[in-house]
């Protein structure tokens, strides 16, 4: 399956709506779209994972790179609308402790 990436920019906020699967095949395109947004100082990047039903370790690598970029460039990143299956991956790896995950929008409690 493919990954559809839709970016909406307004003022100092970028909303990245993702739909599909994040894996070794689609991760390079995600990284290419996401990293430039995190390199803008003062920018808030909100990544909507509501329509992502599968992600592997390659996808986690993209989000780790993006997090590192936000710290280097004075921006921030939030991951929202995370489905249970994908959220579990963040929790198993401990990334839920260092990333701003807002899973409550889908009614999922941490």
C-alpha distances in whole Angstrom, upper triangle without the diagonal:
4,7,10,13,16,20,23,26,29,32,32,28,25,22,19,16,13,10,7,6,9,9,11,9,9,12,14,13,14,17,18,18,19,22,24,25,26,29,30,33,34,30,28,25,23,19,18,15,16,13,11,11,10,11,13,16,15,14,18,19,18,20,23,23,23,25,28,28,29,32,33,32,34,31,29,25,25,21,21,20,19,17,19,17,16,20,21,19,21,24,24,24,27,25,26,29,29,26,27,25,25,24,27,25,23,26,25,28,29
4,7,10,13,16,20,23,26,29,29,25,22,19,16,14,10,8,6,6,8,9,11,8,7,10,12,10,11,14,15,15,16,19,21,21,23,25,27,30,31,27,26,22,21,17,16,14,15,12,10,12,11,12,14,16,14,13,17,18,16,18,21,21,21,23,26,25,26,29,30,30,31,28,26,23,23,20,20,19,18,18,20,18,16,20,22,20,21,25,25,24,27,24,25,29,28,25,25,24,24,23,26,24,23,26,26,29,29
4,6,10,13,16,19,23,26,25,22,18,16,12,10,7,6,4,5,7,9,11,9,6,9,11,8,8,12,13,12,13,16,18,18,20,22,24,27,27,24,22,18,17,13,13,11,13,10,8,11,10,11,13,15,13,11,15,16,14,15,19,18,18,20,23,22,23,26,27,26,28,24,23,19,19,16,17,16,15,16,18,17,15,18,20,18,19,23,23,23,25,22,23,26,25,22,22,20,21,20,23,22,20,24,23,26,26
4,7,10,13,16,20,23,23,20,16,13,10,8,6,5,6,9,10,13,15,13,9,11,13,10,9,13,13,11,13,16,17,17,19,22,23,26,26,22,21,17,16,13,12,11,12,10,10,12,13,14,16,19,16,14,17,18,16,16,20,20,18,21,24,22,23,26,27,26,27,24,22,19,19,16,16,16,16,17,20,19,17,19,22,21,21,25,26,25,27,24,24,27,26,23,22,21,21,20,23,21,20,24,24,27,27
4,7,10,13,16,20,19,16,12,10,7,6,5,7,9,11,11,14,15,14,10,11,12,8,7,11,11,8,9,13,14,13,15,18,19,22,22,18,17,13,13,10,10,10,12,11,11,14,15,14,17,19,16,13,16,17,14,14,18,17,15,18,21,19,19,23,24,22,23,20,19,16,16,14,15,15,16,17,20,20,17,19,22,21,20,24,25,24,26,22,23,26,24,21,20,19,19,20,22,20,20,24,24,26,26
4,7,10,13,17,17,14,10,8,6,5,7,9,12,14,14,17,19,18,14,14,15,12,10,13,13,9,11,14,14,13,15,18,18,21,21,17,16,13,12,10,10,12,13,12,13,16,18,17,20,22,20,17,19,20,16,16,20,19,17,19,22,20,20,23,24,22,23,20,19,16,16,15,15,15,17,18,22,22,19,21,24,23,22,26,28,27,28,24,24,27,25,21,20,20,19,20,22,19,20,23,24,27,27
4,6,10,13,13,10,7,6,5,6,9,12,15,17,16,19,21,20,16,16,16,13,11,13,12,8,9,12,12,10,13,15,14,17,17,13,13,10,10,9,10,13,14,14,15,19,20,19,22,23,21,17,19,20,16,16,19,18,15,18,20,18,17,21,22,19,20,16,16,14,14,14,14,16,17,20,23,24,21,22,25,24,23,26,28,27,27,24,24,26,24,20,19,19,19,20,22,20,21,24,25,27,27
4,7,10,11,8,6,5,7,8,11,14,18,20,19,23,25,23,20,19,19,16,14,16,15,12,12,15,13,11,14,16,15,17,16,13,12,10,10,11,11,15,16,16,18,21,23,22,25,26,24,21,22,23,19,18,22,21,17,19,22,19,18,22,23,20,20,16,16,14,15,15,15,17,19,21,25,26,23,24,27,26,25,28,30,29,29,26,25,27,25,21,20,20,19,21,22,19,21,24,25,27,28
4,7,8,6,4,6,9,11,14,18,21,23,22,25,26,26,22,21,21,18,16,17,16,12,12,14,12,9,12,14,12,14,13,10,10,9,10,12,14,17,19,19,20,24,25,24,27,27,25,22,23,24,20,19,22,20,17,19,21,18,16,20,21,18,17,14,14,14,15,16,16,19,21,24,27,28,25,25,29,28,26,29,32,30,30,26,25,27,25,21,20,20,20,22,23,21,23,26,27,29,29
4,6,5,6,8,12,14,17,21,24,26,25,28,30,29,25,24,24,22,20,20,19,16,15,17,15,12,14,16,13,14,13,10,10,11,12,14,15,19,20,22,23,27,28,27,30,30,29,25,26,26,23,21,24,23,19,20,23,20,18,21,22,18,18,15,15,15,16,17,18,20,22,26,29,30,27,27,31,30,28,31,34,32,31,28,27,28,26,23,20,21,20,23,24,21,24,27,28,29,29
4,6,8,11,14,17,20,24,27,29,27,30,32,31,28,26,26,24,22,22,21,18,17,18,15,12,14,15,11,12,10,8,10,11,13,16,18,22,23,25,26,30,31,30,32,32,30,27,27,28,24,22,25,23,20,20,22,19,17,20,20,17,16,13,14,15,16,19,19,22,25,28,31,32,29,29,32,32,29,32,35,33,32,28,27,28,26,23,21,22,22,24,25,23,26,28,29,30,30
4,7,10,13,16,20,23,26,27,26,29,30,30,26,25,24,23,20,20,19,16,15,15,13,10,11,12,9,9,7,5,6,9,11,14,17,20,22,24,25,28,29,28,30,29,28,25,25,25,22,20,21,20,17,17,19,16,13,16,17,13,12,9,10,12,14,16,18,21,23,26,29,30,27,26,30,29,26,29,32,30,29,25,24,25,22,20,18,19,19,22,23,22,25,27,28,28,28
4,7,10,13,16,20,23,24,23,26,27,27,24,22,22,20,18,18,18,14,13,14,13,9,10,12,10,11,9,5,5,6,7,11,13,17,18,20,21,25,26,24,27,27,25,22,22,23,19,17,19,19,15,16,18,16,13,16,17,14,13,10,10,10,11,13,14,17,19,23,26,27,24,23,27,26,24,26,29,28,26,23,22,23,21,17,15,17,16,19,20,19,21,24,24,25,25
4,6,10,13,16,19,21,19,22,24,24,20,19,19,17,14,15,15,11,10,12,11,7,9,12,10,12,11,7,6,5,6,8,11,14,16,17,18,22,23,21,24,24,22,19,20,20,17,15,18,17,13,15,17,15,13,16,18,15,14,11,10,9,10,12,13,16,17,21,24,25,22,22,25,24,22,25,28,26,25,22,21,23,20,17,15,16,16,18,20,18,20,23,24,25,25
4,6,10,13,16,18,17,21,23,22,19,18,19,16,13,15,15,11,10,13,13,10,11,14,14,16,14,11,8,6,5,6,7,11,13,14,15,19,20,19,22,23,21,18,19,20,16,15,18,18,14,15,18,17,15,18,20,18,17,13,12,10,10,10,10,12,14,18,21,22,19,19,23,22,20,23,26,25,24,21,20,22,20,17,15,14,14,16,17,15,17,20,21,23,23
4,6,10,13,14,14,17,19,19,15,14,15,13,10,12,12,9,8,11,12,9,11,15,15,17,16,13,11,7,6,5,6,9,11,12,12,16,17,16,19,20,18,15,16,17,14,13,16,16,13,15,18,16,15,19,20,18,18,15,13,10,10,9,10,12,13,16,19,20,17,17,21,20,18,22,24,23,23,20,19,22,20,16,15,14,14,16,18,16,17,20,20,23,22
4,7,10,12,13,16,19,18,14,14,16,13,11,14,14,11,11,15,15,13,15,18,18,21,20,16,14,11,8,6,5,7,8,8,9,13,15,15,18,20,18,15,17,18,15,14,18,18,15,17,21,19,18,22,24,22,22,18,16,13,12,10,10,10,12,14,17,18,15,16,20,19,18,22,24,23,24,20,20,23,22,18,16,15,15,15,17,14,15,18,19,22,22
4,7,9,9,13,16,15,11,12,14,11,9,12,14,11,11,15,16,15,16,19,20,23,22,19,16,13,11,7,6,6,7,6,6,10,11,11,15,17,15,12,14,16,13,13,17,17,15,17,20,20,19,23,24,23,24,20,18,14,13,11,11,10,11,12,16,15,13,15,18,17,17,20,22,21,22,19,19,22,21,18,17,15,15,15,18,16,15,19,19,21,22
4,7,9,12,15,14,11,13,15,13,11,15,16,14,14,18,20,18,20,23,24,27,26,22,20,17,14,11,9,7,8,5,5,8,10,11,15,17,16,13,16,18,16,16,19,20,18,20,24,23,23,26,28,27,27,24,22,18,17,14,13,12,12,12,15,15,13,15,18,17,18,21,23,23,24,21,21,25,24,20,20,18,17,16,19,17,15,19,19,22,23
4,7,10,13,12,9,11,14,13,11,15,17,15,16,19,21,20,22,25,26,29,29,25,23,19,17,13,12,9,10,6,5,7,7,9,12,15,14,12,15,17,15,16,20,20,19,21,24,24,24,27,29,28,29,26,24,20,19,16,15,14,13,12,15,13,12,15,17,16,18,21,21,22,24,21,21,25,25,21,21,19,19,18,20,19,17,20,20,23,23
4,6,10,9,7,9,12,12,11,14,16,15,15,18,21,21,21,24,26,29,29,26,23,20,18,14,13,10,11,9,6,6,5,6,9,12,11,9,12,14,13,14,17,18,18,20,23,23,23,26,28,28,29,26,23,20,19,15,16,15,13,12,14,12,10,14,15,14,15,19,19,19,21,19,20,23,23,20,21,18,19,18,21,20,18,21,20,23,23
4,7,8,6,6,9,10,8,11,13,13,13,15,18,18,19,21,24,26,27,23,21,18,17,13,13,10,12,11,7,9,6,5,7,9,8,5,9,11,10,11,14,15,15,17,19,19,20,23,24,25,26,23,21,18,17,14,15,15,13,13,15,13,10,13,15,12,14,17,17,16,19,17,18,21,20,18,19,17,19,18,21,21,19,22,21,23,22
4,5,5,6,9,10,10,11,14,15,15,17,20,20,21,23,26,28,29,26,24,21,20,16,16,14,16,14,11,11,8,6,5,7,6,6,9,10,10,12,14,15,16,18,20,21,22,24,25,26,28,25,23,20,20,17,19,19,16,16,17,14,12,15,16,13,15,18,17,16,19,17,19,22,22,20,21,20,22,21,24,24,23,25,23,26,24
4,6,6,8,10,10,11,13,15,16,17,20,21,21,23,26,29,30,27,26,22,22,19,19,17,20,18,14,15,12,9,8,8,6,7,11,10,10,13,15,15,16,19,20,20,23,25,25,26,28,26,25,22,22,20,22,22,19,20,21,18,15,18,19,15,17,20,19,18,21,19,21,24,23,21,23,22,25,24,28,27,26,29,27,29,28
4,6,7,8,10,12,13,14,16,17,20,21,22,24,26,29,31,28,26,23,23,19,20,17,20,17,14,15,12,11,10,12,9,10,13,13,12,15,17,17,18,21,22,22,24,27,27,27,29,27,26,23,23,21,23,23,21,21,22,19,17,20,21,18,20,23,22,21,24,22,24,27,26,24,25,24,26,25,29,28,27,30,28,31,30
4,6,6,7,9,10,11,12,15,17,18,19,21,23,26,27,24,23,19,19,16,16,14,17,14,12,13,11,10,10,12,9,8,12,12,10,13,16,15,16,19,20,20,22,24,25,25,27,24,23,20,20,18,19,20,18,18,20,18,16,19,20,17,18,22,22,21,23,21,22,25,24,21,23,21,23,23,26,25,24,27,26,28,28
4,5,5,6,9,10,10,12,15,16,16,18,21,24,25,22,21,17,17,14,15,14,17,15,12,14,12,9,9,10,6,6,9,9,7,10,12,12,12,15,16,16,18,21,21,22,24,21,20,17,18,16,18,19,17,18,20,18,15,17,19,16,16,20,20,18,20,18,20,22,21,18,20,19,21,21,25,24,24,27,25,27,26
4,5,5,6,9,10,11,13,15,16,17,20,23,24,22,21,18,19,16,18,17,20,18,16,18,16,13,13,13,9,9,12,10,8,11,13,12,12,16,17,16,18,21,21,21,23,21,21,18,20,18,21,22,20,22,24,21,18,21,22,19,19,23,23,21,23,20,22,25,23,20,22,22,24,24,28,27,27,30,29,30,29
4,5,5,6,9,10,12,13,15,16,19,22,23,20,20,17,17,14,16,15,18,17,15,17,16,14,15,15,12,11,14,13,10,13,15,13,13,17,18,17,18,22,21,21,23,21,20,18,19,18,20,21,20,21,24,22,19,21,23,20,20,24,25,23,25,22,23,26,24,21,22,22,23,24,27,26,26,29,28,30,29
4,5,5,6,8,11,11,12,15,17,20,21,18,17,13,14,11,13,12,15,14,12,15,14,12,13,13,10,8,11,11,7,9,12,11,10,14,15,14,16,19,19,19,21,18,17,14,15,14,16,17,16,18,21,19,16,18,20,18,17,21,22,20,22,18,20,22,20,17,18,18,20,20,24,22,22,26,25,27,26
4,5,5,6,9,10,11,12,15,18,19,17,16,13,14,12,15,15,18,18,15,18,16,14,14,13,10,9,11,9,6,8,10,8,8,11,13,11,13,16,16,16,18,16,16,14,15,15,17,19,18,20,23,21,18,19,21,18,18,21,22,20,21,18,20,22,19,17,18,18,21,22,25,24,25,28,26,28,27
4,6,6,7,10,11,12,14,18,20,17,17,14,16,14,17,17,20,19,18,21,19,17,17,17,14,12,14,13,9,12,14,11,10,14,15,13,15,18,17,17,19,17,17,16,18,17,20,22,21,23,26,24,21,23,25,22,21,25,26,23,25,21,23,25,22,20,21,21,23,24,28,27,27,30,29,31,30
4,6,7,7,10,11,13,16,18,14,14,11,13,11,14,15,18,17,16,19,19,17,18,18,15,13,15,14,10,12,14,12,10,14,15,13,14,18,18,16,18,15,15,14,15,15,17,19,19,21,24,23,20,22,24,22,21,25,26,24,25,21,22,24,22,19,19,20,21,22,25,24,25,28,27,29,28
4,6,5,7,9,11,14,15,12,12,8,10,9,12,13,17,17,15,19,18,16,17,17,14,12,13,12,8,9,11,10,7,10,12,10,11,14,15,13,15,12,12,10,12,12,15,17,17,20,22,22,18,19,22,20,18,22,23,21,22,18,19,21,18,15,16,16,18,20,23,22,23,26,25,26,25
4,5,5,6,9,12,14,12,12,10,12,12,15,16,20,20,19,22,21,18,19,17,15,13,14,12,9,9,11,8,6,9,10,7,9,12,12,11,13,11,12,11,13,14,17,20,20,23,25,24,20,21,24,21,19,23,24,21,22,18,20,21,18,16,16,18,20,22,25,24,26,28,27,28,27
4,5,5,7,11,13,11,12,10,13,14,17,19,22,22,21,24,24,21,22,21,18,17,17,16,12,13,14,11,9,12,12,9,10,13,12,10,13,11,12,12,15,17,19,22,22,25,28,27,24,24,27,25,23,26,28,25,25,22,23,24,21,18,19,20,22,24,27,26,28,31,30,31,30
4,5,6,9,10,7,8,7,10,11,14,16,20,20,20,23,23,21,22,21,19,17,17,16,13,12,14,12,9,11,13,9,9,13,13,10,11,9,10,9,12,14,16,19,20,23,26,26,22,23,26,24,22,25,27,25,24,20,21,22,19,16,16,18,19,22,24,23,25,28,27,28,27
4,6,8,9,7,8,7,10,11,15,17,20,21,20,24,23,21,21,20,18,16,16,15,12,11,12,10,6,8,9,6,5,9,9,7,8,6,7,7,11,13,16,19,20,23,25,25,22,21,24,22,20,23,25,22,22,18,19,20,16,14,14,16,18,21,23,23,25,27,26,27,25
4,6,9,8,10,10,14,15,19,21,24,25,24,27,26,24,24,23,21,19,18,17,14,14,14,11,9,10,10,6,7,9,8,5,8,7,10,11,15,17,20,23,23,27,29,29,25,25,28,25,23,26,28,25,24,21,22,22,19,17,17,20,22,24,27,26,28,31,30,31,29
4,6,6,9,10,13,15,19,21,24,26,25,29,28,26,27,26,24,21,21,20,17,16,17,15,12,13,13,10,8,11,10,7,8,7,10,11,15,17,20,23,24,28,30,31,27,27,30,28,25,28,30,27,27,23,24,24,20,18,18,21,22,25,27,26,29,31,31,31,30
4,6,9,11,15,17,21,23,26,28,27,31,30,28,29,27,26,24,23,22,19,18,18,16,13,13,13,10,8,10,9,5,5,5,9,12,15,18,21,25,25,29,31,32,28,28,30,29,26,28,31,28,27,23,24,23,20,18,18,21,22,25,27,27,29,31,31,31,30
4,7,10,13,16,19,22,25,27,27,30,30,28,29,28,27,24,23,23,20,18,19,17,14,14,15,12,9,11,11,8,6,5,7,11,13,17,19,23,24,28,30,31,27,26,29,28,25,27,30,28,26,23,22,22,19,17,16,19,20,23,25,24,27,29,29,29,27
4,6,10,13,16,19,21,23,23,27,27,25,27,26,24,22,21,21,18,16,17,16,12,13,14,12,9,11,12,9,8,5,6,8,11,14,16,20,21,25,27,28,25,24,27,26,23,26,28,26,25,21,21,22,19,16,15,17,18,21,23,22,24,27,27,27,26
4,6,10,13,16,18,20,20,24,24,23,24,24,23,20,19,20,17,14,16,16,12,12,14,12,9,12,14,11,9,6,5,6,8,11,13,16,18,21,24,25,22,21,24,23,20,23,26,24,22,19,18,19,16,13,11,14,14,17,19,18,21,23,23,23,22
4,6,10,13,15,17,17,20,21,19,21,21,20,16,16,17,14,11,14,13,10,10,13,11,9,12,14,12,12,8,6,5,6,8,11,14,15,19,21,22,19,18,22,21,18,21,24,22,21,17,17,18,16,12,11,12,13,16,18,17,19,21,21,22,21
4,6,10,12,14,14,18,19,17,20,20,19,16,16,17,14,12,15,15,12,12,15,14,12,15,17,16,15,11,8,6,5,6,7,10,12,15,18,19,16,16,19,19,16,19,22,21,20,17,16,17,16,12,10,10,10,12,14,13,15,18,18,19,19
4,6,9,11,11,14,15,14,17,17,16,13,13,15,12,10,13,14,11,12,15,15,13,16,19,17,17,13,11,7,6,5,6,9,9,13,16,16,13,13,17,16,14,17,20,19,19,15,15,17,16,12,10,10,10,11,14,13,14,17,17,18,18
4,6,8,9,12,14,13,17,18,18,14,15,17,15,13,16,17,14,15,19,18,17,20,22,21,21,17,14,11,9,6,5,6,7,10,14,15,12,12,16,16,15,18,20,20,20,17,16,19,18,14,12,10,10,10,12,10,11,14,14,17,17
4,6,5,8,10,10,14,15,15,12,13,15,14,12,15,17,15,16,19,19,18,21,24,23,23,19,16,13,10,7,6,5,5,7,11,11,9,10,13,13,12,15,18,18,18,15,14,18,17,14,13,10,10,9,12,11,10,14,13,16,16
4,6,8,11,12,16,18,18,15,16,19,17,16,19,21,19,19,23,23,22,25,27,26,26,22,19,16,13,10,7,5,5,6,10,11,10,11,14,15,15,17,19,20,20,18,17,20,20,17,15,12,11,9,11,9,8,12,12,15,16
4,6,9,11,15,18,18,14,16,19,17,16,20,21,20,21,24,24,24,27,29,28,28,24,22,18,16,12,11,8,8,8,12,12,11,13,15,16,16,19,21,21,22,20,19,23,23,19,18,15,15,13,15,13,11,15,15,18,19
4,6,7,11,14,14,11,13,16,14,14,17,19,18,19,22,22,22,25,27,27,27,24,21,17,15,12,11,9,8,7,10,9,8,11,13,13,14,16,18,18,20,17,17,21,21,18,17,14,15,13,16,14,13,16,15,18,19
4,7,11,14,15,12,14,17,16,16,19,21,20,21,24,25,25,28,30,30,30,27,24,20,18,14,13,11,9,7,9,7,7,10,12,12,14,16,17,18,20,18,18,21,22,19,19,16,16,14,17,16,13,16,15,18,18
4,7,10,11,9,11,14,14,14,17,19,19,20,23,24,24,27,28,29,30,27,24,20,18,15,15,13,11,9,10,7,6,10,11,10,12,15,15,16,18,17,17,21,21,19,19,17,18,16,19,18,16,19,17,20,19
4,7,8,6,8,11,11,11,14,15,16,17,19,21,21,23,25,26,27,24,22,18,17,14,15,14,11,10,11,9,6,10,10,8,10,13,13,13,15,14,15,18,18,16,17,15,17,16,19,19,18,20,18,20,19
4,5,6,7,9,10,11,13,15,16,17,19,21,22,23,25,26,27,25,23,19,19,16,18,17,14,14,14,11,9,11,11,8,10,13,12,12,15,14,15,18,18,17,19,17,19,18,22,22,21,23,20,22,21
4,5,5,6,9,10,10,12,14,15,16,18,20,21,23,24,26,24,22,19,19,16,18,19,16,16,16,13,11,13,12,8,10,13,11,10,13,12,14,17,16,15,18,17,20,19,23,24,23,25,22,23,21
4,5,5,7,9,10,11,13,14,16,17,19,20,21,23,24,23,21,18,18,16,19,20,17,17,18,15,13,15,15,12,12,16,15,13,16,14,16,19,18,16,19,18,21,21,24,25,24,26,24,25,23
4,5,5,7,9,10,11,13,14,15,17,19,20,21,22,20,18,15,15,13,15,16,13,14,16,13,10,12,13,10,11,14,14,12,15,12,14,17,16,14,16,15,18,17,21,21,21,23,21,23,21
4,5,5,6,9,10,10,12,14,15,17,19,20,21,19,17,14,14,12,15,16,13,15,15,13,10,11,12,8,8,11,11,9,11,9,11,14,13,11,14,13,16,16,20,21,20,22,20,21,19
4,5,5,6,9,10,11,12,14,16,17,18,20,18,17,15,16,14,17,19,17,18,19,17,14,15,15,12,11,14,14,11,13,11,14,16,14,13,16,16,19,19,23,24,24,26,23,24,22
4,5,5,6,9,10,11,12,15,15,16,18,16,15,12,14,13,16,18,16,18,19,18,14,15,17,14,13,16,17,14,15,12,15,17,15,13,15,15,18,19,23,23,23,25,23,24,23
4,5,5,6,9,10,10,12,14,15,16,14,12,9,10,9,13,15,13,16,17,16,13,13,15,12,10,14,15,12,13,10,11,14,11,9,11,11,15,16,19,20,20,23,20,21,19
4,5,5,6,9,10,11,12,14,15,14,12,11,12,12,16,18,16,19,19,18,15,15,16,13,11,14,15,11,12,9,11,12,10,9,12,13,16,18,21,22,23,25,22,23,20
4,5,5,6,9,10,11,12,14,13,13,11,14,14,18,20,19,21,22,21,18,18,19,16,14,18,18,15,15,12,15,16,13,12,14,16,19,21,24,25,25,28,26,26,24
4,5,5,6,9,10,10,12,10,9,8,11,11,15,18,17,20,22,21,17,17,19,17,15,18,19,16,16,13,15,16,12,10,12,14,17,19,22,22,23,26,24,25,22
4,5,5,6,9,10,11,9,8,7,9,11,15,18,17,20,21,21,17,16,19,16,13,16,18,15,14,10,12,12,9,7,10,12,15,17,21,21,23,25,23,23,20
4,5,5,6,9,10,10,10,10,13,15,18,22,20,23,24,24,20,20,21,19,16,18,20,16,16,13,15,14,11,10,13,15,19,21,24,25,26,28,26,26,23
4,5,5,6,8,8,9,10,13,15,19,22,21,24,26,26,22,22,24,21,18,21,23,20,19,16,17,17,14,13,14,17,20,22,25,25,27,29,28,28,26
4,5,5,6,5,5,7,11,13,17,20,20,23,25,25,22,21,23,21,18,21,23,20,19,15,16,16,12,11,12,15,17,20,23,23,25,27,26,26,24
4,6,6,7,7,10,13,15,19,23,22,26,27,27,23,22,24,22,19,21,23,20,18,15,16,15,12,11,13,16,19,22,24,25,27,29,27,27,24
4,6,8,10,12,16,18,22,26,25,28,30,30,26,25,27,25,22,24,26,22,21,18,20,19,15,15,16,20,22,25,28,28,30,32,31,30,28
4,6,9,11,15,18,21,25,25,28,30,30,27,26,28,26,23,26,28,25,23,20,21,21,17,16,17,20,22,25,27,27,30,32,31,31,28
4,7,10,14,17,20,24,24,28,30,30,27,25,28,26,23,25,27,25,23,20,20,19,16,15,15,18,20,24,26,26,28,30,29,29,27
4,7,10,14,17,20,21,25,27,27,24,23,26,24,21,23,26,23,22,18,18,18,15,13,13,16,17,21,23,22,25,27,26,26,24
4,7,10,13,17,17,21,23,24,21,19,22,21,18,20,23,21,19,15,15,15,12,10,9,12,13,17,19,19,21,23,22,22,21
4,7,10,14,14,18,20,20,17,16,19,18,15,17,20,18,17,13,13,14,11,8,7,9,11,14,16,16,18,20,19,20,18
4,6,10,11,15,17,18,15,13,17,16,13,15,19,17,16,13,11,13,11,7,5,6,7,10,13,12,15,17,16,16,15
4,7,7,11,13,14,11,10,14,13,11,13,16,16,15,11,10,13,12,8,6,5,6,8,11,11,12,14,13,14,14
4,6,9,12,14,11,10,14,14,13,15,18,18,17,14,12,15,15,11,9,6,5,6,8,7,9,11,11,13,13
4,6,9,12,10,9,13,14,13,15,18,19,18,16,14,17,17,14,12,9,7,5,7,6,6,9,9,11,12
4,7,8,6,6,9,11,10,12,14,15,15,13,11,15,16,13,11,8,7,5,8,8,7,10,8,11,11
4,6,6,6,9,10,11,12,14,16,17,15,13,17,18,16,15,11,11,8,10,10,7,10,8,11,12
4,6,5,6,9,10,10,12,14,15,15,13,16,18,16,16,12,12,9,11,12,9,10,7,10,10
4,6,5,7,9,10,11,13,15,14,14,17,19,17,17,14,14,12,14,15,13,14,11,13,13
4,5,5,7,9,10,11,13,12,11,15,16,14,14,11,12,10,14,14,13,14,12,14,13
4,5,5,6,9,10,11,10,8,12,13,12,12,9,10,8,11,13,11,12,9,11,9
4,5,5,6,9,10,10,9,13,15,14,15,12,13,11,14,16,14,15,11,12,10
4,5,5,6,9,8,9,12,14,13,14,12,14,13,16,18,17,18,14,15,13
4,6,5,6,5,5,9,10,9,11,9,12,11,15,17,16,17,14,14,11
4,5,5,6,5,8,10,10,12,10,13,12,15,17,17,17,13,13,10
4,6,8,9,10,13,13,16,14,16,15,18,21,20,20,16,16,13
4,5,8,9,10,11,14,13,17,16,20,22,21,22,18,18,15
4,5,6,8,9,12,12,15,15,18,21,21,21,17,16,13
4,5,5,6,9,9,13,13,17,19,19,20,17,16,13
4,6,5,7,6,10,10,13,16,16,17,14,13,9
4,6,8,9,12,13,16,18,19,19,16,15,11
4,7,9,12,14,17,19,21,21,18,17,14
4,6,9,12,15,16,18,19,16,16,13
4,6,10,12,13,15,16,15,14,12
4,6,9,10,12,13,11,11,9
4,6,7,9,10,9,9,9
4,6,6,7,6,7,7
4,5,5,5,6,8
4,5,7,9,11
4,6,9,11
4,6,10
4,7
4
